Amino acid sequence: MRLQFHRAVEDMEIWSAGGDDYSFVISFQSPTGPGFQGRLGFVASWRPLDQSRGAIRVLGSPFQSFAEAEDACNTMLTYLKDDTDSAPQQR
């Protein structure tokens, strides 16, 4: 199942999606101008929903396009699900 991103903040370029106990966020940043400042591009991050810890940047961020960031998030979700599925179950 692919993540379905939606605009999370009306006046800023921030999109979010959730799936399989993980939260993903894509934001646009630029060296100048309104919004987040940093290297120009789309920054993707993720975190587990059941833990109160900071987000982890998706490898490759910032991306040149939203579509690249979205694909990276979907790839990361696949990796996380595969890793969870192969982990030994606790009793």
N, CA and C atoms as an extended XYZ file, in Angstrom:
273
Properties=species:S:1:pos:R:3:atomname:S:1:resname:S:1:resid:I:1 pbc="F F F"
N         0.830       -1.179        0.000 N   MET     1
C         0.000        0.000        0.000 CA  MET     1
C         0.878        1.247        0.000 C   MET     1
N         0.661        2.124       -0.951 N   ARG     2
C         1.429        3.365       -1.027 CA  ARG     2
C         0.868        4.390       -0.050 C   ARG     2
N         1.763        5.203        0.477 N   LEU     3
C         1.354        6.274        1.371 CA  LEU     3
C         0.554        7.320        0.597 C   LEU     3
N        -0.476        7.861        1.229 N   GLN     4
C        -1.303        8.905        0.630 CA  GLN     4
C        -1.034       10.207        1.390 C   GLN     4
N        -0.227       11.079        0.804 N   PHE     5
C         0.136       12.330        1.459 CA  PHE     5
C        -0.966       13.361        1.292 C   PHE     5
N        -1.159       14.171        2.336 N   HIS     6
C        -2.111       15.276        2.288 CA  HIS     6
C        -1.459       16.507        2.904 C   HIS     6
N        -1.920       17.661        2.507 N   ARG     7
C        -1.379       18.924        3.017 CA  ARG     7
C        -1.686       19.005        4.500 C   ARG     7
N        -0.651       19.142        5.327 N   ALA     8
C        -0.824       19.134        6.777 CA  ALA     8
C        -1.016       20.537        7.348 C   ALA     8
N        -0.408       21.526        6.713 N   VAL     9
C        -0.510       22.910        7.172 CA  VAL     9
C        -0.909       23.761        5.971 C   VAL     9
N        -1.970       24.503        6.112 N   GLU    10
C        -2.542       25.223        4.975 CA  GLU    10
C        -1.586       26.243        4.351 C   GLU    10
N        -0.893       27.012        5.148 N   ASP    11
C        -0.075       28.106        4.620 CA  ASP    11
C         1.392       27.749        4.427 C   ASP    11
N         1.745       26.495        4.618 N   MET    12
C         3.134       26.072        4.443 CA  MET    12
C         3.169       24.811        3.594 C   MET    12
N         4.316       24.558        2.992 N   GLU    13
C         4.467       23.371        2.154 CA  GLU    13
C         4.911       22.192        3.022 C   GLU    13
N         3.919       21.603        3.709 N   ILE    14
C         4.141       20.454        4.580 CA  ILE    14
C         3.047       19.435        4.285 C   ILE    14
N         3.460       18.210        3.994 N   TRP    15
C         2.522       17.128        3.713 CA  TRP    15
C         2.805       15.989        4.692 C   TRP    15
N         1.766       15.251        5.063 N   SER    16
C         1.961       14.123        5.973 CA  SER    16
C         1.167       12.919        5.494 C   SER    16
N         1.621       11.767        5.963 N   ALA    17
C         0.943       10.505        5.657 CA  ALA    17
C         1.291        9.529        6.766 C   ALA    17
N         0.431        8.558        6.962 N   GLY    18
C         0.688        7.526        7.957 CA  GLY    18
C         0.352        6.167        7.396 C   GLY    18
N         1.074        5.172        7.874 N   GLY    19
C         0.802        3.813        7.442 CA  GLY    19
C         1.610        2.811        8.224 C   GLY    19
N         0.989        1.700        8.582 N   ASP    20
C         1.666        0.603        9.262 CA  ASP    20
C         2.459        1.068       10.480 C   ASP    20
N         1.821        1.883       11.317 N   ASP    21
C         2.402        2.348       12.584 CA  ASP    21
C         3.561        3.325       12.421 C   ASP    21
N         3.663        3.986       11.263 N   TYR    22
C         4.702        4.986       11.033 CA  TYR    22
C         4.068        6.264       10.493 C   TYR    22
N         4.672        7.376       10.843 N   SER    23
C         4.254        8.672       10.343 CA  SER    23
C         5.353        9.234        9.440 C   SER    23
N         4.965        9.792        8.301 N   PHE    24
C         5.906       10.382        7.356 CA  PHE    24
C         5.523       11.831        7.087 C   PHE    24
N         6.532       12.685        6.933 N   VAL    25
C         6.313       14.093        6.642 CA  VAL    25
C         7.272       14.512        5.533 C   VAL    25
N         6.757       15.299        4.597 N   ILE    26
C         7.581       15.908        3.560 CA  ILE    26
C         7.380       17.413        3.683 C   ILE    26
N         8.475       18.153        3.729 N   SER    27
C         8.389       19.611        3.788 CA  SER    27
C         9.333       20.209        2.754 C   SER    27
N         8.980       21.398        2.279 N   PHE    28
C         9.836       22.084        1.321 CA  PHE    28
C        10.651       23.122        2.078 C   PHE    28
N        11.941       23.169        1.782 N   GLN    29
C        12.796       24.168        2.404 CA  GLN    29
C        13.629       24.865        1.336 C   GLN    29
N        14.024       26.090        1.657 N   SER    30
C        14.873       26.860        0.744 CA  SER    30
C        15.813       27.728        1.570 C   SER    30
N        16.936       28.147        0.985 N   PRO    31
C        17.890       28.961        1.735 CA  PRO    31
C        17.331       30.330        2.119 C   PRO    31
N        16.391       30.830        1.337 N   THR    32
C        15.782       32.124        1.616 CA  THR    32
C        14.275       32.001        1.450 C   THR    32
N        13.561       32.988        1.908 N   GLY    33
C        12.113       32.983        1.722 CA  GLY    33
C        11.368       32.435        2.916 C   GLY    33
N        10.039       32.358        2.806 N   PRO    34
C         9.215       31.900        3.921 CA  PRO    34
C         9.331       30.384        4.132 C   PRO    34
N         8.912       29.948        5.292 N   GLY    35
C         8.921       28.510        5.575 CA  GLY    35
C        10.237       28.032        6.148 C   GLY    35
N        10.482       26.752        6.005 N   PHE    36
C        11.700       26.157        6.544 CA  PHE    36
C        12.904       26.597        5.728 C   PHE    36
N        13.995       26.859        6.406 N   GLN    37
C        15.204       27.284        5.712 CA  GLN    37
C        16.251       26.186        5.783 C   GLN    37
N        16.971       26.014        4.703 N   GLY    38
C        18.005       24.997        4.585 CA  GLY    38
C        18.325       24.806        3.119 C   GLY    38
N        18.966       23.705        2.804 N   ARG    39
C        19.260       23.411        1.402 CA  ARG    39
C        17.960       23.285        0.621 C   ARG    39
N        17.960       23.794       -0.591 N   LEU    40
C        16.767       23.805       -1.436 CA  LEU    40
C        16.298       22.390       -1.753 C   LEU    40
N        15.020       22.128       -1.489 N   GLY    41
C        14.450       20.841       -1.855 CA  GLY    41
C        13.388       20.355       -0.890 C   GLY    41
N        12.936       19.132       -1.139 N   PHE    42
C        11.894       18.491       -0.344 CA  PHE    42
C        12.555       17.534        0.648 C   PHE    42
N        12.335       17.774        1.933 N   VAL    43
C        12.926       16.963        2.991 CA  VAL    43
C        11.879       15.975        3.484 C   VAL    43
N        12.236       14.713        3.535 N   ALA    44
C        11.333       13.652        3.997 CA  ALA    44
C        11.844       13.093        5.316 C   ALA    44
N        10.916       12.795        6.219 N   SER    45
C        11.294       12.200        7.505 CA  SER    45
C        10.205       11.232        7.957 C   SER    45
N        10.555       10.390        8.923 N   TRP    46
C         9.612        9.403        9.439 CA  TRP    46
C         9.857        9.197       10.924 C   TRP    46
N         8.860        8.626       11.598 N   ARG    47
C         9.003        8.203       12.990 CA  ARG    47
C         7.926        7.173       13.309 C   ARG    47
N         8.203        6.290       14.263 N   PRO    48
C         7.168        5.341       14.692 CA  PRO    48
C         6.050        6.088       15.421 C   PRO    48
N         4.815        5.687       15.202 N   LEU    49
C         3.677        6.348       15.842 CA  LEU    49
C         3.594        6.071       17.343 C   LEU    49
N         4.015        4.891       17.779 N   ASP    50
C         3.828        4.507       19.174 CA  ASP    50
C         4.951        4.970       20.099 C   ASP    50
N         5.881        5.750       19.610 N   GLN    51
C         6.985        6.224       20.440 CA  GLN    51
C         7.069        7.746       20.340 C   GLN    51
N         7.356        8.378       21.452 N   SER    52
C         7.498        9.834       21.422 CA  SER    52
C         8.983       10.173       21.286 C   SER    52
N         9.446       10.072       20.059 N   ARG    53
C        10.831       10.420       19.768 CA  ARG    53
C        10.871       11.253       18.498 C   ARG    53
N        11.987       11.889       18.263 N   GLY    54
C        12.114       12.772       17.111 CA  GLY    54
C        12.067       12.022       15.794 C   GLY    54
N        11.851       12.791       14.754 N   ALA    55
C        11.785       12.228       13.411 CA  ALA    55
C        13.186       11.912       12.894 C   ALA    55
N        13.237       10.974       11.961 N   ILE    56
C        14.486       10.539       11.328 CA  ILE    56
C        14.407       10.921        9.857 C   ILE    56
N        15.418       11.622        9.383 N   ARG    57
C        15.430       12.071        7.989 CA  ARG    57
C        15.627       10.875        7.061 C   ARG    57
N        14.850       10.850        5.982 N   VAL    58
C        14.974        9.807        4.969 CA  VAL    58
C        16.251       10.063        4.167 C   VAL    58
N        17.035        9.021        3.991 N   LEU    59
C        18.294        9.122        3.262 CA  LEU    59
C        18.069        9.709        1.872 C   LEU    59
N        18.876       10.688        1.504 N   GLY    60
C        18.760       11.330        0.207 CA  GLY    60
C        18.150       12.718        0.270 C   GLY    60
N        17.530       13.063        1.404 N   SER    61
C        16.922       14.388        1.557 CA  SER    61
C        18.008       15.457        1.574 C   SER    61
N        17.754       16.616        0.987 N   PRO    62
C        16.542       17.021        0.293 CA  PRO    62
C        16.491       16.511       -1.144 C   PRO    62
N        15.272       16.258       -1.597 N   PHE    63
C        15.031       15.764       -2.954 CA  PHE    63
C        14.657       16.927       -3.857 C   PHE    63
N        14.882       16.766       -5.147 N   GLN    64
C        14.580       17.833       -6.105 CA  GLN    64
C        13.090       17.981       -6.374 C   GLN    64
N        12.320       16.911       -6.213 N   SER    65
C        10.884       16.996       -6.472 CA  SER    65
C        10.101       16.297       -5.368 C   SER    65
N         8.828       16.679       -5.259 N   PHE    66
C         7.934       16.036       -4.303 CA  PHE    66
C         7.816       14.544       -4.616 C   PHE    66
N         7.713       14.206       -5.908 N   ALA    67
C         7.562       12.803       -6.317 CA  ALA    67
C         8.756       11.956       -5.857 C   ALA    67
N         9.968       12.507       -5.940 N   GLU    68
C        11.145       11.769       -5.462 CA  GLU    68
C        11.075       11.555       -3.953 C   GLU    68
N        10.648       12.576       -3.215 N   ALA    69
C        10.518       12.457       -1.762 CA  ALA    69
C         9.448       11.428       -1.399 C   ALA    69
N         8.337       11.461       -2.121 N   GLU    70
C         7.242       10.509       -1.892 CA  GLU    70
C         7.711        9.071       -2.158 C   GLU    70
N         8.427        8.855       -3.248 N   ASP    71
C         8.952        7.522       -3.562 CA  ASP    71
C         9.921        7.044       -2.482 C   ASP    71
N        10.756        7.956       -1.987 N   ALA    72
C        11.711        7.595       -0.931 CA  ALA    72
C        10.979        7.191        0.348 C   ALA    72
N         9.902        7.873        0.669 N   CYS    73
C         9.107        7.522        1.852 CA  CYS    73
C         8.474        6.142        1.687 C   CYS    73
N         7.940        5.861        0.510 N   ASN    74
C         7.341        4.551        0.262 CA  ASN    74
C         8.387        3.441        0.320 C   ASN    74
N         9.574        3.713       -0.191 N   THR    75
C        10.665        2.739       -0.106 CA  THR    75
C        11.055        2.504        1.347 C   THR    75
N        11.124        3.590        2.126 N   MET    76
C        11.474        3.468        3.547 CA  MET    76
C        10.410        2.667        4.294 C   MET    76
N         9.144        2.909        4.000 N   LEU    77
C         8.067        2.150        4.649 CA  LEU    77
C         8.190        0.665        4.325 C   LEU    77
N         8.483        0.323        3.092 N   THR    78
C         8.676       -1.073        2.705 CA  THR    78
C         9.821       -1.693        3.498 C   THR    78
N        10.920       -0.959        3.610 N   TYR    79
C        12.070       -1.442        4.381 CA  TYR    79
C        11.694       -1.639        5.847 C   TYR    79
N        10.993       -0.678        6.442 N   LEU    80
C        10.601       -0.777        7.848 CA  LEU    80
C         9.667       -1.961        8.086 C   LEU    80
N         8.709       -2.162        7.182 N   LYS    81
C         7.779       -3.295        7.308 CA  LYS    81
C         8.519       -4.617        7.182 C   LYS    81
N         9.436       -4.715        6.228 N   ASP    82
C        10.204       -5.947        6.042 CA  ASP    82
C        11.054       -6.236        7.268 C   ASP    82
N        11.649       -5.196        7.839 N   ASP    83
C        12.500       -5.353        9.026 CA  ASP    83
C        11.666       -5.805       10.222 C   ASP    83
N        10.465       -5.216       10.378 N   THR    84
C         9.574       -5.593       11.471 CA  THR    84
C         9.058       -7.011       11.296 C   THR    84
N         8.712       -7.377       10.077 N   ASP    85
C         8.199       -8.721        9.800 CA  ASP    85
C         9.231       -9.809       10.061 C   ASP    85
N        10.515       -9.473        9.854 N   SER    86
C        11.559      -10.487       10.030 CA  SER    86
C        12.135      -10.501       11.446 C   SER    86
N        11.752       -9.525       12.271 N   ALA    87
C        12.260       -9.480       13.659 CA  ALA    87
C        11.614      -10.589       14.494 C   ALA    87
N        12.377      -11.162       15.430 N   PRO    88
C        11.789      -12.176       16.309 CA  PRO    88
C        10.687      -11.563       17.165 C   PRO    88
N         9.631      -12.299       17.378 N   GLN    89
C         8.510      -11.832       18.181 CA  GLN    89
C         8.822      -11.965       19.668 C   GLN    89
N         8.477      -10.907       20.448 N   GLN    90
C         8.674      -10.949       21.892 CA  GLN    90
C         7.444      -11.566       22.534 C   GLN    90
N         7.664      -12.255       23.621 N   ARG    91
C         6.550      -12.872       24.342 CA  ARG    91
C         6.468      -12.342       25.727 C   ARG    91
